[in-house]
């Protein structure tokens, strides 16, 4: 079991900030399918995540460079400001303006987690990086899972508009936690307009490409799950649209408690092979679910997969990044994350026609990409061993 002692105050403040931020945007997700349907956009559900992911990905190079120049903390605060404003405006929208706001909302996800990842990398010792990322990831998983699980309950008791107010409140709580953080970038600079001019080598960190490849393949399944599990819950007679993420949250927390140090012991690649194997099994289980028990098992297995893979990918990225490019390295990993989510969302736009039967194809495509990641990791491990 992972040890909780030995981490500075910055670590715990940042973990709480990320948990609150994840609640703020995940709490609205289960109801957005119905929300966009009521606005006349039932066939555009994939755009809810696609548009969000586009701006998140596009803003990563800027947030990565800024976190390496003006500081990690300022970049996170920028994300808080954008998320707060957008969450307040959501209830006032029509179909087109709603999609525009989803596009803008992605900026917050492009800034806050990038700065946070650079800061967390600064304060974690290399020999305890896997454990530390596991603890940090547990807070993130609690935020994502609890936000989605309680979404329908909030709407049933207080209405849809209250959901957006709850999202805004948790964004502000994240901002309060961030305000108490100590900056970890040595000698942060004053903002200059030159800092938003990004060259190609400031968009991608070449050293991080192996981790980014696996992240992309994994995030395709995440994109699929985000879009269709609220509808799948309804198809299976489950009234709580966040059912999947409730069980995902429980399983991913438990696996992180016991497996976070695994990659520190056996290596990042072998650990990721295990995690992505669970991903393939999970997506297969969900694909063939016809009742709530099998669906719930699939959710649990999905949580096991992300509980193993996510902290390992962040630890591997930290291993591969040089100190002066940690922001860019984190940005590269998040670009891969957002690219995968966009790909998963696109798959649903093409393959999902709002029927249960069409979901089989969608989830099996996720299986294919999970297997692709496994083959890549085995190849990469053999390639590295052949050089030693």
matplotlib code that plots the C-alpha trace (Angstrom):
import matplotlib.pyplot as plt

x = [0.0, 1.3, 2.7, 1.1, 3.9, 6.9, 5.2, 5.2, 2.2, 2.3, 1.6, -1.6, -2.9, -2.4, -4.1, -7.1, -7.1, -7.1, -9.9, -12.1, -11.3, -12.2, -15.5, -16.2, -16.2, -17.2, -20.3, -22.1, -21.0, -23.7, -26.5, -25.0, -26.3, -29.9, -29.1, -27.9, -30.8, -33.2, -31.5, -32.1, -28.6, -29.2, -27.0, -24.2, -23.3, -19.8, -19.1, -19.6, -16.2, -14.6, -14.8, -13.7, -10.7, -9.7, -9.0, -7.5, -5.0, -4.4, -3.7, -1.3, 1.8, 1.1, 0.4, 3.5, 5.7, 4.1, 4.5, 8.2, 8.6, 6.0, 5.4, 3.2, 0.9, -0.1, -0.9, -3.3, -5.0, -5.7, -7.5, -9.6, -10.7, -11.9, -13.7, -15.5, -16.9, -17.9, -19.7, -21.8, -22.9, -23.9, -27.5, -28.1, -27.2, -28.9, -27.4, -24.8, -23.7, -23.5, -21.1, -19.1, -18.8, -17.7, -15.0, -13.9, -14.2, -11.4, -8.9, -9.2, -8.3, -5.4, -4.0, -4.7, -3.6, -0.5, 0.7, -0.2, 1.7, 4.8, 4.6, 3.9, 6.9, 9.1, 8.3, 8.3, 11.6, 12.4, 12.5, 9.0, 7.5, 5.2, 3.7, 3.3, 1.6, -0.7, -1.7, -2.2, -4.2, -6.4, -7.6, -8.2, -10.2, -12.3, -13.1, -14.0, -16.0, -17.8, -18.7, -20.3, -21.9, -23.8, -24.7, -28.1, -28.9, -28.2, -30.5, -33.3, -33.3, -32.4, -32.7, -30.2, -29.2, -28.0, -25.6, -23.8, -23.7, -22.1, -19.5, -18.7, -18.4, -15.9, -13.9, -13.6, -12.6, -9.8, -8.7, -8.5, -6.3, -4.0, -3.7, -2.0, 0.6, 4.2, 5.7, 8.3, 9.7, 13.0, 13.0, 9.7, 9.7, 7.2, 4.8, 5.9, 4.0, 6.9, 5.9, 2.8, 4.8, 5.4, 7.9, 7.6, 10.1, 7.9, 4.8, 6.2, 8.9, 10.4, 11.6, 8.0, 6.7, 6.6, 4.4, 2.3, 1.7, 0.3, -1.7, -3.3, -4.4, -5.7, -7.6, -9.6, -11.4, -11.9, -13.4, -15.8, -16.8, -17.4, -19.8, -21.9, -22.0, -24.8, -26.9, -25.8, -26.9, -30.4, -30.5, -29.8, -32.5, -30.2, -31.6, -28.3, -26.4, -23.2, -23.5, -20.4, -18.2, -19.3, -17.9, -15.0, -14.1, -14.2, -12.1, -9.5, -9.0, -8.5, -6.1, -4.0, -3.8, -2.2, -0.5, 0.9, 4.4, 4.3, 5.9, 8.7, 9.5, 9.0, 9.3, 6.9, 6.5, 5.6, 3.2, 1.5, 1.2, -0.8, -2.9, -3.7, -4.6, -7.3, -8.4, -9.0, -10.9, -13.0, -14.0, -14.9, -17.0, -18.9, -19.4, -21.3, -23.2, -26.9, -27.7, -26.4, -24.2, -21.9, -21.9, -20.8, -18.0, -16.8, -16.8, -14.8, -12.2, -12.0, -11.1, -8.5, -7.0, -6.8, -5.7, -2.6, -1.9, -2.5, 0.0, 2.5, 2.2, 2.7, 5.7, 7.2, 6.7, 8.4, 11.3, 11.7, 11.4, 14.4, 13.9, 13.8, 11.1, 8.8, 6.0, 6.4, 6.7, 3.5, 1.8, 2.9, 1.3, -1.9, -2.0, -1.9, -4.7, -6.9, -6.1, -7.2, -10.5, -11.1, -10.6, -12.9, -15.5, -15.2, -15.6, -18.9, -20.0, -19.4, -20.5, -23.1, -26.7, -28.3, -29.2, -27.9, -27.0, -24.5, -22.5, -20.9, -18.8, -17.9, -16.5, -14.7, -12.8, -11.6, -10.4, -8.4, -6.5, -5.8, -4.3, -2.3, -0.8, 0.2, 2.0, 3.8, 4.9, 6.2, 8.1, 9.5, 10.7, 12.4, 14.0, 15.4, 16.7, 18.4, 20.5, 21.7]
y = [0.0, 3.5, 5.6, 9.0, 10.6, 12.4, 14.8, 18.6, 20.9, 21.9, 18.3, 18.1, 21.5, 20.7, 17.3, 19.0, 21.6, 19.0, 17.1, 20.1, 21.1, 17.6, 17.7, 21.1, 19.9, 16.2, 16.9, 18.4, 15.6, 12.9, 15.4, 17.1, 14.4, 15.2, 18.9, 19.1, 16.8, 19.3, 22.0, 20.0, 18.5, 14.8, 13.7, 16.0, 14.4, 13.6, 17.3, 17.9, 16.3, 16.8, 20.6, 20.7, 18.5, 20.6, 23.8, 21.8, 20.3, 23.6, 25.4, 22.9, 24.2, 27.7, 26.6, 24.3, 27.2, 29.6, 27.2, 27.0, 30.8, 32.8, 29.9, 26.9, 28.7, 31.6, 29.1, 27.2, 30.4, 31.2, 27.9, 28.6, 32.0, 30.5, 27.5, 29.8, 32.1, 29.4, 27.4, 30.4, 31.0, 27.5, 27.7, 30.8, 29.1, 27.8, 25.0, 27.1, 29.1, 25.9, 24.4, 27.6, 27.5, 23.9, 25.0, 27.8, 25.6, 23.4, 26.2, 25.7, 22.0, 23.0, 25.3, 24.1, 20.4, 21.3, 23.7, 21.3, 18.4, 20.4, 21.5, 18.0, 16.7, 19.4, 18.2, 14.4, 12.6, 10.3, 7.1, 7.8, 9.3, 6.3, 6.4, 10.1, 10.1, 7.4, 9.5, 12.5, 10.5, 9.2, 12.7, 13.3, 10.0, 10.9, 14.2, 12.7, 9.8, 11.6, 14.5, 12.2, 9.9, 12.6, 14.6, 13.0, 13.2, 17.0, 17.5, 15.4, 17.4, 20.9, 21.1, 21.4, 25.0, 24.1, 21.6, 24.4, 26.4, 23.5, 23.2, 26.9, 26.6, 23.7, 25.7, 28.5, 26.1, 24.8, 28.4, 28.9, 25.9, 27.1, 30.5, 28.9, 27.0, 27.9, 28.5, 25.8, 27.3, 29.1, 32.8, 33.0, 35.7, 38.6, 37.8, 38.9, 38.7, 36.6, 33.9, 33.1, 32.7, 29.0, 27.2, 23.6, 22.4, 24.0, 22.1, 18.6, 17.1, 14.4, 12.4, 12.0, 10.4, 6.8, 7.8, 10.0, 7.1, 4.9, 7.8, 8.5, 4.8, 4.7, 8.0, 6.8, 4.5, 7.4, 9.5, 6.7, 6.1, 9.8, 10.1, 6.9, 5.6, 8.0, 6.7, 3.1, 3.4, 4.5, 1.6, -0.8, 0.7, 2.5, 5.9, 7.3, 8.4, 8.5, 4.9, 3.8, 6.5, 5.7, 2.2, 3.4, 5.7, 3.1, 0.6, 3.1, 4.4, 0.9, -0.2, 3.0, 2.4, -1.0, -0.7, 2.8, 1.7, -1.1, 0.9, 2.0, -1.7, -3.5, -0.6, 1.7, -0.4, -3.7, -1.9, -0.3, -3.6, -4.8, -1.7, -1.7, -5.4, -4.5, -1.8, -4.3, -6.6, -3.8, -2.5, -6.0, -6.6, -3.3, -4.0, -7.2, -6.0, -6.6, -6.0, -3.9, -6.6, -7.1, -3.3, -2.7, -5.3, -3.4, -0.2, -1.7, -3.2, 0.2, 1.8, -0.9, -0.1, 3.7, 3.2, 1.3, 3.2, 6.8, 7.4, 5.2, 7.4, 10.6, 9.1, 7.9, 11.3, 12.9, 10.4, 11.3, 15.1, 17.4, 19.9, 23.0, 21.3, 19.7, 22.0, 21.2, 17.5, 17.6, 19.5, 16.8, 14.1, 16.1, 16.8, 13.0, 12.7, 15.3, 13.8, 10.4, 11.8, 13.6, 10.4, 8.5, 11.3, 11.1, 7.4, 7.8, 10.5, 8.1, 4.8, 5.6, 6.2, 6.5, 2.8, 0.0, -2.1, 0.5, 0.5, -2.9, -1.5, 1.6, -0.3, -2.9, -0.1, 0.9, -2.7, -2.5, 0.6, -0.9, -3.9, -1.5, 0.1, -3.3, -4.3, -1.0, -1.3, -4.8, -3.6, -0.6, -2.7, -5.2, -2.3, -0.8, -4.2, -4.8, -1.7, -2.7]
z = [0.0, -0.9, 1.9, 2.5, 4.5, 3.2, 0.7, 1.1, 1.7, -2.0, -3.0, -0.9, -1.9, -5.6, -5.2, -3.6, -6.4, -9.1, -7.4, -7.2, -10.8, -12.0, -10.1, -11.7, -15.3, -14.8, -12.7, -15.8, -18.2, -17.7, -18.4, -21.4, -23.8, -22.7, -22.6, -26.3, -27.3, -25.8, -27.8, -31.0, -31.3, -30.5, -33.4, -32.2, -28.9, -30.0, -30.5, -26.7, -26.2, -29.6, -29.4, -25.8, -26.7, -29.8, -27.7, -24.9, -27.3, -29.2, -25.9, -24.6, -26.4, -25.1, -21.5, -21.6, -22.6, -20.2, -17.3, -18.1, -18.2, -16.2, -13.7, -13.0, -10.7, -13.0, -15.8, -13.5, -12.4, -16.1, -16.3, -13.3, -14.7, -18.0, -16.4, -13.9, -16.6, -19.0, -16.3, -15.3, -18.9, -19.9, -18.7, -21.0, -24.3, -27.4, -29.5, -31.4, -28.4, -26.3, -28.8, -28.8, -25.0, -25.1, -27.5, -25.1, -22.0, -23.4, -22.8, -19.0, -19.4, -21.6, -19.0, -15.4, -15.7, -17.7, -15.1, -12.3, -13.9, -14.3, -10.6, -9.3, -11.3, -9.7, -6.2, -6.5, -6.0, -8.9, -6.8, -5.5, -8.6, -9.3, -5.8, -5.8, -9.1, -7.8, -4.8, -7.0, -9.5, -6.8, -6.0, -9.7, -10.0, -7.0, -8.7, -12.0, -10.5, -7.8, -10.1, -12.6, -10.1, -8.2, -11.4, -11.9, -8.2, -8.2, -11.3, -9.8, -6.6, -7.7, -11.5, -14.3, -13.7, -10.2, -11.8, -13.6, -10.3, -8.5, -11.3, -10.9, -7.1, -7.4, -9.9, -7.4, -4.7, -7.0, -7.4, -3.6, -3.2, -6.0, -4.4, -1.5, -3.6, -3.6, -7.1, -8.0, -11.1, -10.3, -11.1, -13.1, -15.6, -16.3, -19.1, -22.5, -25.8, -27.2, -24.8, -26.8, -30.0, -30.1, -32.4, -33.4, -30.8, -28.1, -29.1, -28.8, -26.5, -28.6, -25.6, -24.5, -27.7, -26.4, -23.4, -25.7, -28.1, -25.3, -23.9, -27.3, -27.7, -24.2, -24.4, -27.4, -25.1, -22.6, -25.3, -26.2, -22.6, -21.9, -24.9, -24.7, -21.1, -20.1, -22.9, -22.2, -18.6, -19.9, -22.4, -19.6, -17.3, -14.9, -14.0, -12.7, -15.8, -13.8, -12.7, -14.8, -13.3, -9.7, -10.0, -12.0, -9.2, -6.5, -8.4, -9.6, -6.1, -4.7, -7.4, -6.9, -3.2, -3.8, -7.2, -7.4, -6.6, -9.2, -12.0, -9.6, -9.0, -12.3, -14.8, -16.6, -19.8, -18.2, -15.9, -18.8, -20.6, -17.6, -17.5, -21.2, -21.0, -18.5, -20.8, -23.7, -21.4, -20.0, -23.4, -24.5, -21.4, -21.9, -25.6, -24.9, -21.8, -22.0, -18.3, -15.4, -13.8, -16.8, -17.4, -13.8, -14.1, -17.2, -15.3, -12.5, -15.0, -16.7, -13.3, -12.7, -16.1, -15.6, -12.0, -13.2, -16.5, -15.7, -12.9, -14.8, -17.9, -15.9, -14.1, -17.4, -18.9, -15.9, -16.4, -20.0, -19.6, -18.9, -16.1, -18.4, -20.6, -18.0, -19.0, -22.6, -21.8, -19.8, -22.6, -25.0, -23.0, -22.6, -26.4, -26.8, -24.3, -26.0, -29.4, -28.2, -26.7, -30.0, -31.9, -29.6, -30.0, -33.7, -33.7, -31.9, -34.3, -37.2, -35.6, -33.0, -34.1, -30.7, -30.6, -28.3, -31.3, -32.7, -29.4, -30.1, -33.0, -31.0, -28.0, -30.2, -31.9, -28.4, -27.9, -31.1, -30.0, -26.5, -28.2, -30.4, -27.3, -25.9, -29.1, -29.2, -25.6, -26.2, -29.3, -27.5, -24.5, -26.8, -28.8, -25.6, -24.4, -27.7, -27.2, -23.7]

ax = plt.figure().add_subplot(projection="3d")
ax.plot(x, y, z, "-o")
ax.set_aspect("equal")
plt.show()
